[in-house]
Amino acid sequence: MAKDFFHRDIELFIDHRFDWGRYLHLRGVEANVADEVETYKTVLRTTGEVCEDIEAGALDHWHEEVRLENGRVVVPPHIAAGYEKLRGAGLLCLTLGSEYGGYGLPVLVNCAYLEMVARADPSLMTIIGLQAGVAQDIERYGSEELRQRYLPRFVSGELQGCMDLTEPQAGSDLGGIVTRATEEHGRFFLDGEKIFITNGGADVHLVLARDGASFDQSRGTTNGLNLMLCPVTLPDGRRNGVRVARVERKMGIHGSPTCVIELEHAEAFLLGTRGQGFRAMLDLMNNARLGVGAQAIGVAEAAYRAAREYAAQRVQFGTPIVQQPLVKSMLTLMAINLQAARALLYRTCALIDMTEAIRRYLHSERSARDPGRIALQEELEHNTQLIRFFTPLCKYYATEISNHVTRQGIQVHGGVGYMAESPAGHYHSDSIITTIYEGTSEIQAGFALKEMGKGALFTTLERTRTDLQSLSDAQDDLVRLVCDGINKLTGTVGALMGDPQYALLNAKRVCEMVIDVVVSAELLFQAEGGNGKRELAASFIHRHMPAVEVNARRIESGDATRIKRYDRILGL
Ligand SMILES: Cc1cc2nc3c(=O)[nH]c(=O)nc-3n(C[C@H](O)[C@H](O)[C@H](O)COP(=O)(O)OP(=O)(O)OC[C@H]3O[C@@H](n4cnc5c(N)ncnc54)[C@H](O)[C@@H]3O)c2cc1C
């Protein structure tokens, strides 16, 4: 039976929620719009077919661990086979430019691709998801020589990459990095230890290291860091001083290598500007955050489908448990949450694509005599602000929702869900890491709060309000509820922003309020096509607008003295 990996909710977004005509025009692509979109859908359909095959091989091998053999990282056979299947279908590094053999596909298409790979095998996705991001950082910041040396081999799948940021004392706070990059006669060498490195057995490491020339002055900050490309094999064929010292055992994603890396006088090549590596790494991290959001949704989709299927078959009290109102309610909530998280993520990816198209257009000669240049420049600035705001929101929301959906998946399965061999439990174990790596949920909420302070919140609310006005009259009742929610949110934020500690205490709460109104609007737009989505939008809005009100009241009724109360409870 077909598993429907490229399913209608993904297709709906591709078909109806992005202005491909405008995007392709701005990108200067002359192909017929419908043909181009059909090509994207063919890529996704093929991905779906390959993923179906991958999932079949992955489900029974979930427990298999990565091993370290004579310094070599060995992934379980199903991971190696899954990688080869995607490689064989030419489905690696989809977003990389055609000059290096890539397809240059939109971020939105890549997001759907990553979601499907994650649904098939969340461990494999960690390897696949990294590749385009690493390659893109080399494309953006590497010399032409480095690009030519490495990028075509990323696209062909001959080489893999990883990103080495974390150190024992530098987790969320990358200002703590002490891996040293020393310049010797115009060449750089790295010394230090990195931990928790996904795919650490890869051939190419992108390492964040502190520049030796300003080591003491910059210590404790994210200034003075270099982004370095450190290959395991040097261009002249010699083995470099980079070594996997250990692979970790974990509670989930067993097939994903998590490695301790030792760097001993390892030669590395500078990417971008010396001392500004953190900024360059942010590109990769933002990319990876959206990837983890897609991973979280893929795992949640798998968990939801398994629970839905089980509930239809499992009979208790003479009827399938799906007929029990409480089970029905759990499953419905899983479905709504899943689609809400996807709505926010895909909408953000679409915004990234359009913004990149505008940026390229404005940099091209084609825009020289365009009377709309100023308006486009303004749109570019607004969108850039929104992307900085929405990226942490997407990571936060998709991963927290995934934790919730996969946990409910176990509940629907009852005792069977708690058994070691139950996929329901596996999905939850795999999902948990998504709220931790690429920046924890707390860190994402803090980032989003910072962007709100710079004005992104009002830009978002203004745009959401304007967008809502273009909806059809049939949605009036729901639009009114969302507008009330926006008003509540606007009224609350002033009270927050004057007190940084109180704002931090409420960071998650205020993020959820913003997500609630933005997702409500997106779901209303999805419902415009008369495709059965109105029920979903209505359920989300009726559930979440009261939550916005409760959160607003909770924020308004307190102040930073609440933190002092917490201190007393914790005995601090
Ligand atoms: C399986 C796995 C794979 C990984 N892959 C990679 C990889 O490929 N490359 C890489 O470089 N790293 C990787 N990591 C590291 C990962 O990014 C870090 O674990 C993560 O950023 C959190 O850092 P930490 O573990 O040191 O936790 P800490 O920073 O010590 O945080 C502990 C807790 O404190 C909270 N906290 C910390 N600071 C704040 C704050 N300012 N405000 C509010 N709360 C705060 C956190 O949210 C968390 O709840 C991986 C980790 C794991 C487990």
The ligand as an SDF file (V2000), in Angstrom:
LIG
                    3D

 53 58  0  0  0  0  0  0  0  0999 V2000
   22.5210   14.1200   19.6510 C   0  0  0  0  0  0  0  0  0  0  0  0
   23.1840   15.4560   19.6140 C   0  0  0  0  0  0  0  0  0  0  0  0
   23.7060   15.9240   18.4110 C   0  0  0  0  0  0  0  0  0  0  0  0
   24.3700   17.1560   18.3790 C   0  0  0  0  0  0  0  0  0  0  0  0
   24.9360   17.5740   17.1870 N   0  0  0  0  0  0  0  0  0  0  0  0
   25.7500   18.6630   17.2060 C   0  0  0  0  0  0  0  0  0  0  0  0
   26.5260   19.0290   16.0610 C   0  0  0  0  0  0  0  0  0  0  0  0
   26.4420   18.4030   15.0000 O   0  0  0  0  0  0  0  0  0  0  0  0
   27.3820   20.0730   16.1590 N   0  0  0  0  0  0  0  0  0  0  0  0
   27.4970   20.7870   17.2980 C   0  0  0  0  0  0  0  0  0  0  0  0
   28.3060   21.7050   17.3130 O   0  0  0  0  0  0  0  0  0  0  0  0
   26.7520   20.5110   18.3900 N   0  0  0  0  0  0  0  0  0  0  0  0
   25.9010   19.4630   18.3760 C   0  0  0  0  0  0  0  0  0  0  0  0
   25.1670   19.1360   19.4900 N   0  0  0  0  0  0  0  0  0  0  0  0
   25.2370   19.9920   20.6670 C   0  0  0  0  0  0  0  0  0  0  0  0
   23.9500   20.7610   20.8990 C   0  0  0  0  0  0  0  0  0  0  0  0
   23.8070   21.7790   19.9540 O   0  0  0  0  0  0  0  0  0  0  0  0
   23.9710   21.2730   22.3630 C   0  0  0  0  0  0  0  0  0  0  0  0
   23.8010   20.1300   23.1840 O   0  0  0  0  0  0  0  0  0  0  0  0
   22.8920   22.3020   22.6090 C   0  0  0  0  0  0  0  0  0  0  0  0
   23.1640   23.5000   21.9340 O   0  0  0  0  0  0  0  0  0  0  0  0
   22.7380   22.6100   24.1180 C   0  0  0  0  0  0  0  0  0  0  0  0
   23.9630   22.8270   24.7300 O   0  0  0  0  0  0  0  0  0  0  0  0
   24.3020   22.0300   26.0770 P   0  0  0  0  0  0  0  0  0  0  0  0
   24.0280   20.5980   25.8260 O   0  0  0  0  0  0  0  0  0  0  0  0
   25.6670   22.3870   26.4980 O   0  0  0  0  0  0  0  0  0  0  0  0
   23.2590   22.5310   27.1310 O   0  0  0  0  0  0  0  0  0  0  0  0
   23.4000   23.8410   28.0500 P   0  0  0  0  0  0  0  0  0  0  0  0
   23.7860   25.0030   27.2320 O   0  0  0  0  0  0  0  0  0  0  0  0
   24.2250   23.5170   29.2240 O   0  0  0  0  0  0  0  0  0  0  0  0
   21.8860   24.0340   28.5080 O   0  0  0  0  0  0  0  0  0  0  0  0
   21.2880   23.2650   29.5720 C   0  0  0  0  0  0  0  0  0  0  0  0
   19.8920   23.8290   29.8330 C   0  0  0  0  0  0  0  0  0  0  0  0
   19.9830   25.2080   30.1980 O   0  0  0  0  0  0  0  0  0  0  0  0
   19.1900   26.0070   29.3390 C   0  0  0  0  0  0  0  0  0  0  0  0
   19.8490   27.2840   29.0850 N   0  0  0  0  0  0  0  0  0  0  0  0
   21.1680   27.5260   28.8450 C   0  0  0  0  0  0  0  0  0  0  0  0
   21.3780   28.8300   28.6450 N   0  0  0  0  0  0  0  0  0  0  0  0
   20.1770   29.4440   28.7410 C   0  0  0  0  0  0  0  0  0  0  0  0
   19.7210   30.7880   28.6090 C   0  0  0  0  0  0  0  0  0  0  0  0
   20.5300   31.7880   28.3180 N   0  0  0  0  0  0  0  0  0  0  0  0
   18.3950   31.0430   28.7740 N   0  0  0  0  0  0  0  0  0  0  0  0
   17.5260   30.0490   29.0520 C   0  0  0  0  0  0  0  0  0  0  0  0
   17.9020   28.7560   29.1890 N   0  0  0  0  0  0  0  0  0  0  0  0
   19.2040   28.4500   29.0230 C   0  0  0  0  0  0  0  0  0  0  0  0
   19.0550   25.1970   28.0580 C   0  0  0  0  0  0  0  0  0  0  0  0
   17.9090   25.5580   27.3300 O   0  0  0  0  0  0  0  0  0  0  0  0
   18.9690   23.7850   28.6160 C   0  0  0  0  0  0  0  0  0  0  0  0
   17.6640   23.5230   29.0060 O   0  0  0  0  0  0  0  0  0  0  0  0
   24.4650   17.9350   19.5410 C   0  0  0  0  0  0  0  0  0  0  0  0
   23.9050   17.4740   20.7380 C   0  0  0  0  0  0  0  0  0  0  0  0
   23.2900   16.2500   20.7910 C   0  0  0  0  0  0  0  0  0  0  0  0
   22.7430   15.7680   22.1080 C   0  0  0  0  0  0  0  0  0  0  0  0
  1  2  1  0
  2  3  1  0
  2 52  2  0
  3  4  2  0
  4  5  1  0
  4 50  1  0
  5  6  2  0
  6  7  1  0
  6 13  1  0
  7  8  2  0
  7  9  1  0
  9 10  1  0
 10 11  2  0
 10 12  1  0
 12 13  2  0
 13 14  1  0
 14 15  1  0
 14 50  1  0
 15 16  1  0
 16 17  1  0
 16 18  1  0
 18 19  1  0
 18 20  1  0
 20 21  1  0
 20 22  1  0
 22 23  1  0
 23 24  1  0
 24 25  2  0
 24 26  1  0
 24 27  1  0
 27 28  1  0
 28 29  2  0
 28 30  1  0
 28 31  1  0
 31 32  1  0
 32 33  1  0
 33 34  1  0
 33 48  1  0
 34 35  1  0
 35 36  1  0
 35 46  1  0
 36 37  1  0
 36 45  1  0
 37 38  2  0
 38 39  1  0
 39 40  1  0
 39 45  2  0
 40 41  1  0
 40 42  2  0
 42 43  1  0
 43 44  2  0
 44 45  1  0
 46 47  1  0
 46 48  1  0
 48 49  1  0
 50 51  2  0
 51 52  1  0
 52 53  1  0
M  END
$$$$
